[in-house]
Amino acid sequence: MKPIKQFKKNVLTVSLLSLLAPLSVQTFAAENDQAEIEEVVAVGNRLKGSASAVIEERKNQAFVADIMGAEQISRTGDSDAASALRRVTGLTLVNDKFIYVRGLGERYSSVRLNGASVPSPDLTRNVIPLDIFPTNIIESLSVQKAYSPNMPAAFGGGDVNIRTKSLPNERIFKVELGTGVNDKMSNGLTYEGGSDDWLGKDDGTRAMTTALRQSLSHYIKGSTDISIRNIREVDGLLFNRTISQDEAAATNKFLFKQLPRDYALTEESLDPDLGGKIIYGDRYDNVFGFDGSLGFLASVSYDNEWSNSKEFGAVLAAVDVKDICADDRSKCYRAEDEKRVTKHNVKVNAAINVGYKLDGHEVGVSYMKLRDTEDEASVGIYQEVSKSLSIADGQVQRKQLVSFEQRELDILQVKGTHNLTWGLLEGVGFDWQYTDSTAATEIPGELEITVRDRYVDGKYDSTYYNGSLGGNPFLYRFVDMEDNVENYGWNTSKAFYFDGDELELKAGGYFIDKTREYRTDFFNTRFAQTQQLEFASSEADALKIGSYFKDDATIDATDVELLFQEPIADDYLAAQKIDAYYGQFDYSFAKSWRLSGGVRYEDFRQVALAFSRSAFDPSLLQDKLSAEAIKEATIMQDDYFGSLSMTYSQEGYQVRLGYGQTVVRPDLRELTAVQFQDPLTDYRTIGNPFLKSSELDNYDARVEFYFDGGDNFSVGAFYKDIALPIEAKLNETDGRFTLQYENANSATVYGVEAEWLVEVTPDFLGGAFFTSGNLTVSDSEVEILKENQGDLTNLKRRMSGHSKYVANFQLNYDSHDGNHQGSLIYNVFGDRILAAGVNGFDDAYEQPINSLDMVYTYYPNFSTTVTFKVKNLLGQDFEVQQNDVVIRTKEMAQSLSLDVAIEF
């Protein structure tokens, strides 16, 4: 049975949200800042045909933007929005999920869906992981890099608007099937999960039982305490008699038996990747007896993928380590961790869009459900010489992890566009949208085992644990997070024409209510000091220690106690409200000039509170949930944000200049003083409730050239001045790093970027060759005041995550007969700071990765498409260096895939 989420919509959450509400009566509406794009039909090769529409839209934008259409995405072979966006000028992809725009970290980019804000299912960030959006639902990706008042003021590097596919003009029925393999699929780690794992859903196999969950609110001593001692006290009062030690121990072991205990790992070859999509839609004219048209588009997709890699992480032994370990690698590191990681990803997505058009009016309703599940199994060996943990010392620490993380995103969107023709309102355009979305992430069961491996003469001998070692030998974690976002918005516009000039005035409102609730529960095992456990005498058997306590008899025969291990602050609640209004003008004059700009007002309120849901004694929560704590954790800001853009256009080129004032606010998780493992950096991380928002001044300039036949070229420059940027720094304790967030004093980012699409050979090998791509060269500097230096090594350095260059190159081929299409795609970014160094150690730099992919598409007939993809031809791995020595590596797979699509 799936455990009941007891904390949803509780009184405290409602109180937090109501605390942020203004006293005045609110009118909720919503914003959809995307004007309807006129369809452009081009005759010719596929590349230029697909590029024509997006180029025309980019030309007509008042503010600097890059746009990527569905056909362009298709020819790069990218399966999700994150992978596709790394092809856009100045964008890099991090952890296959988040984008960095112009070298700025993911907090400096905002993501919207059809103009609406949506929540993030990521446990550690407000920014939504873009790999959750499959490309089969995407019509285009718009990346606006110059701020305009009709978008949220939380804008740094750029705003990404994912625009889903519109209604079809005629019936469409398309089926696609695909499979793939990679060179890391042998010797993967698997385990016996649940019967619904293939759907990306736990069937209850990993979840806490009802009895165990009920015990959390039964055995209380100020906070939840299921120790044998507290069981004797609580049950003694309940039954009004003395509970013996044996009785309490039996109850404790009964609770242990309620945990999932079958996590034995097996080493085997992994199955090939599998996937499929179905798209069906139609359009009906003269519906309901009017001249209107009704259309719908529905899609379902499924992907089942495996990844397998070896990873390495280490802490340097000394600042001058490069010279010390030049000839002896064993002297490089104070501590090092080597592990094998296998991940099983299942994505199940469904979407439906229904719309009705009549006489300049259009109303649509869409719903999508996106599920993205990651099932991880890993085995690691940790060595630290100072603690006598090394192969040479005869023992190392073994760590095995099994974690099932299920993420879901539900989005309901209603929107309308109206061109009014009624009297004084004639010529007025009005659009609106309402979006209600929920992101939910659940880890129904995670087990981390930390024991010891013996080595004799440098060879593995056995795996063991004894009670005197302490630590957390069997640590269970259960996580539940829900993020709700409800937003409304409206826009109205009116154009005025006089003497060949045109003035459009636009105004609108945008309102967001957001709540996030996060809960985590930990269970640990404590063994008697004299307890000796021998788990395995071979490495193959050592993989099975996750099932050591599978049988009840083993628990009964072991001197073990189950503990509920939770700090006073490991859960958090957060609420956020934004009320925004804007006014904007767009003035075209003297045939060649265009001036656009306006002002946005935002009233921003937010509160984030860290505490423990297992604490029941008010005195334990007084400092966490008191009125003073709530006030201290509340941010209330209201401000005006202006922007201005000027464009000069001629037949073959146009010049743009832009300026905008924006803000970047701390992430909710960054504001809560709760420790967590950041999956992006793989470091322990702790939030800082005293972080302040960063204010930005953004300057942009771009020159765009458009030539006959669709060739085009653009070059631009940008400069950003950032006050109080949020940076991550590394602190080293107990042989491990901990990341912490701090406000620096100031930062600047500046650079130039170029983009092109050029025909190389109009007639060669029965087709045409084209080259397309982009290049960004930039730099940044962040400055920390001396009084805020702490343990930081460098007071001035590049911003975290910033690359000095980003390059994308494509060589494309389209056959004249339309049967063949191919692309060779290259991507590279410069090294970037993963985290700032401390205590004399330099900053840790993620090294450049040269990525080369190939995509070939064959069209045997009008209704069939066959696509063959080769990814990561160069086979380069992920690597991080500090003081010119490697401290982290991760294997990156080379893969082959084949997809066949048929339209009926």
Phi, psi and omega in degrees: 000134180289131182294146180283133177279098191283345189263000183294140172051037180281174186299322183294318179298313180299322180295318179298316182293318181292331178300326183276346185289139176289161182285332181285160177288133183259147170249118183266135174211186184213161188248136170225097189273014181261109175290152180296131183268128178293133182288132178245123180253122180243140178257128180149205183290160186296320185298309182286330176298316181287329183283334186302313183296314182289328176294318179296321178294317179298320178300323184274356178289139178282337183237153184301124181209154172240139185229137180235120182272170184299321181292322177296321177296319183299320186283345173273350177074018181279136186264348180218168185297324181298312181296322181292322185290339179291351176276348183280146183307126174079007181253138173234155183253134181239127177059025179061017185227318189247148179252144171252124180257122180054038175080004180263142184299172187298337179292341181269006176239144177244150183234131176231158177242113184052040178085000183248146175282139178230154183283168181251132175275004180283133184290339189245357185215149171283333182291132185284134176290121190284349179287353180281344180264112178287147183289343182291345178260000189262127173275316178197162176240123180248124179244104179268123186257347175248132187288138173232152189294343182275010175238160182305144182289343176286083190221129179233276178281323181177167179244124179259122177247114178272116183253118185280165186296140181275175182291145182284157175274345179206175183297138176224133176219113187227135178236134180226135176232146181209159176214161181199159177222162173219169187278005180245021188273354176274150176058044173277164181255124179230166176209168181279109180260220180257170183288343181257013181301326181294343176264003183071032185219132176281136182268011182105354181301322186267349190281159172294143175285165178299320181298318180291319180295320179294331181294336182293332178257003179259313183267092187242136169218076189081311173221174182300131181212106182256022177295159180301321181298315182286329176298320178298318182292311185293311181290331176297318177291323182293315184263359177056045175204169179281125177266124183288163177299319181294321179296315180294321178296322179295320177295318179298318179290330174299319178293322176302320182291346178279351179276151174294133188226017180244078182238036177293133179266147177232139178263121182202167175288144184269152179288154175298154175290146179224147178199161178198156179219146172228128178234130179219134179201165180199169179222138182234126181266161178053047181280144179063022178081001176259183178269012181282171179231143180243132180222161176212156176215124180236145179213148175224136178222153182216132177224132180233108189229151177238145170225149184213132183205159170258137182231152181221137175218149185206160171246129184294150182281328183199164181297319181270037188296331183300319179284325183294318188257017182303322183248354183218101183298332183295342180267358183290320195239141172283324178213146178213150185225122177242132182212159173250134184231127174242131179235136177246114182252130176236127177239124177234119185229141177219141180212145175218138183228125179235133182217157180225133180240138178200117172048057177080006178241140178218130178232135182221150175232132178225149177220136175220145176233120182242125177240130180224109185245136178238120180250114187246139171228131182214154176227127181229151176241121184249133180233137176212105188300321183297340178253018180059033177251094177198160177299322179295327179280352176092003177205146175224166178267128177257133178231126177240137183228136170231122184217130181243112183243117183251121181242135179225145178228118178249127184228123173245125184227131175237131182212158180212151177228132186223125172257107190277145181226027187255103173052239181295340181272003181299132180089357179276132175256138181219129175224157184208162175204149173230128181228127176238119186221149181225129173250129180230132177233133183224131167250093185292343178188129177220133178234124175244122182249129179234109182225196182237146170251133173271146174231138177236121182054039176079006180241147180300138179241311184193168177240133187210173172202143171226156188300334182289345181286336180066212179076203181238079187296317177233104186243118178260143176226136176232128186232141177219122179226137176225131182236118181247133177229125174239121178223151182229157177191159178211153175222142173226144184215155178210131180256142178236137183238133178199132176051039178082354178262164180221133177234123175247128176252139184220144177213159181188174178224154184213130187223133183232133167241126183225138171227143175227133179232129184230131178224137174223141180233134180242138171235136180231159177250139176238124182257151177299149182305327183271357185285126178246126179238122176253110187272319188201155175241008174216154182295328177295318178289331180297332178296342187264008184294343176293348177246016182300322181260023181299319181274135179301327183296328180293321177295317182297329184271000184249139177277082186227148179231131177272132180238144171269111189250103182212129177287172182292336181226088174228358173247164174206156173239144178213147177220149183212139176226137175227125171245126185223145175222148179215157171228139187216147175232155178218106188243116176255127186212163178053030176067334187239349187251149178215126180238124183227146178174190180160191184225141176239137175248130177232132173253108188248130177224135183208145174218139177223125184234128176259134179197186178241128179285348179273355179274128182245343180279119181306328182293331178287336183256358187302317182281348181265324187238016179289165178301324179293319180295319179297317180297318181293329182272358183268133175248126177229114183224139170222138186200167176252141181231119184252159176208155180210135180223138178234135181232133174244122187240140171230181187304315187249002181202166171210151183241133181237142171227140182211153176216142178209146175254126184220181181218149172234121186259153179298148174294152177302318182289330178291339182268350181259129183280060180240133181279137178209164178266116182280116182292340181286320181254343184065025176251150168300138186223144178226139182281172182225108183291353183258011178296146178245158178290152178257132177257139186235142165249122187244128179238135181223146173215140179209142172241128183240133180244134180234127185244169178297148178083001177098354176297145179206158181209141177219150176220137184218169177223152180215155178212133180229131176249119188242126176262133179057052177295147180269124182234155178257137177233152181262132169243138183252122174219153178044038176076007180228158178268148171232130178270137175227149181259138178217154171276125170278176182282311183198166178204155174227147176226134181207153181177181176232152179217147181226150180216147182208158170216112188225134173283128182265306180227112182290340183210096180206129182057038176074020181196194181239140176255138178227152172240139176219157180165188180201158181216131176236128176237124186208173176212165179208161176212130175245140183238129178250131179294149183302321182289345179253012186295317183057232180267002183299140180281314187247125177280336176231134180193178173291158176290149177301134177084358184273129176255139181286341176210150174221129183225137173229128178229137176229134169249117188243147179227132173232124178285150181293331180278358177078008184267344187225143178211135181215152178216137170249120193238124181239137179220138176208148174228153178286166181300151183217149182286120175281322178200148180285142181279157179226166174053042177087345177284143180288172176293151179268123186249125169286129186277155180301145173240120176270112183251128179230120181238156176228136179229128176234132181235132180242132179247087183294333175207183187295332188252000185238137178229128177242125183237129178242129184233140172237121183250143176059055180301328183278343175064031182279144183259161174288138183209139176238135180239146173223133185052038178063022177235140181291127177243347177209141173218156175209130179292141175243128187282152167261134188225154174236141177215154180224128179233140177234126180238137180230130174258133182256000000 
